[in-house]
């Protein structure tokens, strides 16, 4: 199923402008269809799963995506 930007933003619980920024940053996948931006249900689910909090902390993979620093570089620095 396809969702519009407004529907996706509401489903995730963020503002539409924030959603578009996340799309530009590569945090969520989107598609251009007929000149409009659409989101697939599976991609929305993937985004939500990637932002799940485990034991009170965001998952390590999500932290790496946001900071742009890989754990390999962090381990080398320590």
ABEGO torsion letter per residue (X at the ends): XBBBAAAAAAAAGBBAAAAAAAAAAGABBBBBBGGBBBBBAAAAAAAAAAABBBGGBBBAAAAAAAAGBBAAAAAAAX
